[in-house]
Amino acid sequence: MSTAIGATIFALTNDPVWIGVCVALGAAIGSARADSNKEKS
């Protein structure tokens, strides 16, 4: 999903940096969510 958001912002701004930024944020959020799930188990 984060890649789609990055692609949308890229389409609006023509700045490819946004694709990488959104992918990195998505990975960080996914990692934090996975760590949170491990603690609950």
N, CA, C and O atoms as CSV, one atom per row, in Angstrom:
chain,resi,resn,atom,element,x,y,z
A,1,MET,N,N,0.810,-1.185,0.000
A,1,MET,CA,C,0.000,0.000,0.000
A,1,MET,C,C,0.864,1.264,0.000
A,1,MET,O,O,0.516,2.262,-0.631
A,2,SER,N,N,1.969,1.214,0.698
A,2,SER,CA,C,2.829,2.404,0.754
A,2,SER,C,C,3.412,2.730,-0.617
A,2,SER,O,O,3.634,3.899,-0.933
A,3,THR,N,N,3.663,1.712,-1.428
A,3,THR,CA,C,4.177,1.953,-2.775
A,3,THR,C,C,3.142,2.693,-3.608
A,3,THR,O,O,3.491,3.580,-4.386
A,4,ALA,N,N,1.878,2.338,-3.453
A,4,ALA,CA,C,0.810,3.016,-4.189
A,4,ALA,C,C,0.705,4.479,-3.787
A,4,ALA,O,O,0.493,5.345,-4.637
A,5,ILE,N,N,0.852,4.757,-2.507
A,5,ILE,CA,C,0.811,6.142,-2.038
A,5,ILE,C,C,1.991,6.915,-2.624
A,5,ILE,O,O,1.829,8.043,-3.091
A,6,GLY,N,N,3.188,6.300,-2.598
A,6,GLY,CA,C,4.364,6.934,-3.185
A,6,GLY,C,C,4.195,7.190,-4.670
A,6,GLY,O,O,4.587,8.243,-5.173
A,7,ALA,N,N,3.612,6.232,-5.370
A,7,ALA,CA,C,3.390,6.398,-6.813
A,7,ALA,C,C,2.398,7.517,-7.088
A,7,ALA,O,O,2.551,8.262,-8.056
A,8,THR,N,N,1.392,7.636,-6.247
A,8,THR,CA,C,0.404,8.709,-6.420
A,8,THR,C,C,1.043,10.076,-6.202
A,8,THR,O,O,0.825,11.001,-6.984
A,9,ILE,N,N,1.833,10.197,-5.136
A,9,ILE,CA,C,2.504,11.474,-4.882
A,9,ILE,C,C,3.485,11.778,-6.008
A,9,ILE,O,O,3.615,12.928,-6.427
A,10,PHE,N,N,4.184,10.740,-6.504
A,10,PHE,CA,C,5.097,10.932,-7.636
A,10,PHE,C,C,4.338,11.451,-8.860
A,10,PHE,O,O,4.813,12.349,-9.556
A,11,ALA,N,N,3.164,10.885,-9.117
A,11,ALA,CA,C,2.383,11.319,-10.274
A,11,ALA,C,C,1.971,12.783,-10.147
A,11,ALA,O,O,1.890,13.506,-11.140
A,12,LEU,N,N,1.713,13.208,-8.914
A,12,LEU,CA,C,1.302,14.600,-8.700
A,12,LEU,C,C,2.472,15.578,-8.744
A,12,LEU,O,O,2.327,16.707,-9.212
A,13,THR,N,N,3.642,15.137,-8.252
A,13,THR,CA,C,4.764,16.069,-8.111
A,13,THR,C,C,5.908,15.845,-9.099
A,13,THR,O,O,6.758,16.721,-9.259
A,14,ASN,N,N,5.944,14.689,-9.765
A,14,ASN,CA,C,7.051,14.300,-10.650
A,14,ASN,C,C,8.383,14.246,-9.914
A,14,ASN,O,O,9.431,14.487,-10.512
A,15,ASP,N,N,8.351,13.929,-8.612
A,15,ASP,CA,C,9.550,13.818,-7.792
A,15,ASP,C,C,9.662,12.373,-7.303
A,15,ASP,O,O,8.936,11.979,-6.390
A,16,PRO,N,N,10.565,11.570,-7.898
A,16,PRO,CA,C,10.633,10.138,-7.577
A,16,PRO,C,C,11.079,9.825,-6.148
A,16,PRO,O,O,10.976,8.680,-5.708
A,17,VAL,N,N,11.566,10.814,-5.430
A,17,VAL,CA,C,11.995,10.593,-4.045
A,17,VAL,C,C,10.826,10.091,-3.200
A,17,VAL,O,O,11.026,9.296,-2.281
A,18,TRP,N,N,9.619,10.542,-3.498
A,18,TRP,CA,C,8.457,10.174,-2.691
A,18,TRP,C,C,8.183,8.681,-2.696
A,18,TRP,O,O,7.692,8.147,-1.701
A,19,ILE,N,N,8.490,7.988,-3.795
A,19,ILE,CA,C,8.270,6.544,-3.851
A,19,ILE,C,C,9.131,5.862,-2.796
A,19,ILE,O,O,8.644,5.024,-2.037
A,20,GLY,N,N,10.407,6.220,-2.749
A,20,GLY,CA,C,11.311,5.633,-1.759
A,20,GLY,C,C,10.938,5.992,-0.340
A,20,GLY,O,O,11.009,5.151,0.557
A,21,VAL,N,N,10.536,7.246,-0.125
A,21,VAL,CA,C,10.146,7.682,1.219
A,21,VAL,C,C,8.947,6.879,1.708
A,21,VAL,O,O,8.939,6.412,2.847
A,22,CYS,N,N,7.952,6.717,0.875
A,22,CYS,CA,C,6.751,5.982,1.285
A,22,CYS,C,C,7.030,4.507,1.490
A,22,CYS,O,O,6.467,3.900,2.401
A,23,VAL,N,N,7.881,3.915,0.671
A,23,VAL,CA,C,8.249,2.508,0.859
A,23,VAL,C,C,8.990,2.333,2.184
A,23,VAL,O,O,8.734,1.383,2.925
A,24,ALA,N,N,9.907,3.250,2.478
A,24,ALA,CA,C,10.651,3.170,3.737
A,24,ALA,C,C,9.723,3.335,4.937
A,24,ALA,O,O,9.858,2.608,5.921
A,25,LEU,N,N,8.799,4.265,4.872
A,25,LEU,CA,C,7.847,4.445,5.965
A,25,LEU,C,C,6.960,3.217,6.139
A,25,LEU,O,O,6.679,2.800,7.262
A,26,GLY,N,N,6.529,2.650,5.039
A,26,GLY,CA,C,5.709,1.439,5.113
A,26,GLY,C,C,6.460,0.283,5.737
A,26,GLY,O,O,5.888,-0.479,6.517
A,27,ALA,N,N,7.737,0.140,5.406
A,27,ALA,CA,C,8.551,-0.922,5.994
A,27,ALA,C,C,8.742,-0.700,7.487
A,27,ALA,O,O,8.693,-1.650,8.268
A,28,ALA,N,N,8.958,0.538,7.884
A,28,ALA,CA,C,9.137,0.850,9.311
A,28,ALA,C,C,7.856,0.576,10.093
A,28,ALA,O,O,7.903,0.022,11.191
A,29,ILE,N,N,6.734,0.956,9.539
A,29,ILE,CA,C,5.455,0.717,10.213
A,29,ILE,C,C,5.177,-0.778,10.293
A,29,ILE,O,O,4.719,-1.267,11.326
A,30,GLY,N,N,5.446,-1.505,9.217
A,30,GLY,CA,C,5.235,-2.948,9.217
A,30,GLY,C,C,6.119,-3.647,10.226
A,30,GLY,O,O,5.685,-4.589,10.888
A,31,SER,N,N,7.342,-3.200,10.349
A,31,SER,CA,C,8.265,-3.787,11.312
A,31,SER,C,C,7.805,-3.513,12.736
A,31,SER,O,O,7.840,-4.408,13.581
A,32,ALA,N,N,7.382,-2.307,13.008
A,32,ALA,CA,C,6.900,-1.951,14.346
A,32,ALA,C,C,5.646,-2.744,14.683
A,32,ALA,O,O,5.466,-3.168,15.824
A,33,ARG,N,N,4.792,-2.943,13.711
A,33,ARG,CA,C,3.554,-3.697,13.936
A,33,ARG,C,C,3.874,-5.158,14.228
A,33,ARG,O,O,3.239,-5.770,15.087
A,34,ALA,N,N,4.850,-5.723,13.522
A,34,ALA,CA,C,5.242,-7.112,13.745
A,34,ALA,C,C,5.843,-7.283,15.136
A,34,ALA,O,O,5.558,-8.270,15.815
A,35,ASP,N,N,6.677,-6.328,15.569
A,35,ASP,CA,C,7.260,-6.390,16.910
A,35,ASP,C,C,6.177,-6.298,17.978
A,35,ASP,O,O,6.255,-6.975,19.003
A,36,SER,N,N,5.172,-5.467,17.743
A,36,SER,CA,C,4.092,-5.298,18.700
A,36,SER,C,C,3.293,-6.597,18.832
A,36,SER,O,O,2.879,-6.961,19.932
A,37,ASN,N,N,3.079,-7.285,17.732
A,37,ASN,CA,C,2.344,-8.547,17.762
A,37,ASN,C,C,3.105,-9.624,18.500
A,37,ASN,O,O,2.488,-10.456,19.165
A,38,LYS,N,N,4.431,-9.640,18.406
A,38,LYS,CA,C,5.245,-10.633,19.105
A,38,LYS,C,C,5.164,-10.438,20.612
A,38,LYS,O,O,5.155,-11.415,21.360
A,39,GLU,N,N,5.103,-9.189,21.067
A,39,GLU,CA,C,5.057,-8.900,22.499
A,39,GLU,C,C,3.738,-9.337,23.114
A,39,GLU,O,O,3.706,-9.733,24.279
A,40,LYS,N,N,2.650,-9.272,22.354
A,40,LYS,CA,C,1.322,-9.632,22.866
A,40,LYS,C,C,1.167,-11.145,23.020
A,40,LYS,O,O,0.389,-11.607,23.855
A,41,SER,N,N,1.896,-11.909,22.227
A,41,SER,CA,C,1.747,-13.371,22.244
A,41,SER,C,C,2.373,-14.004,23.456
A,41,SER,O,O,2.328,-15.224,23.608
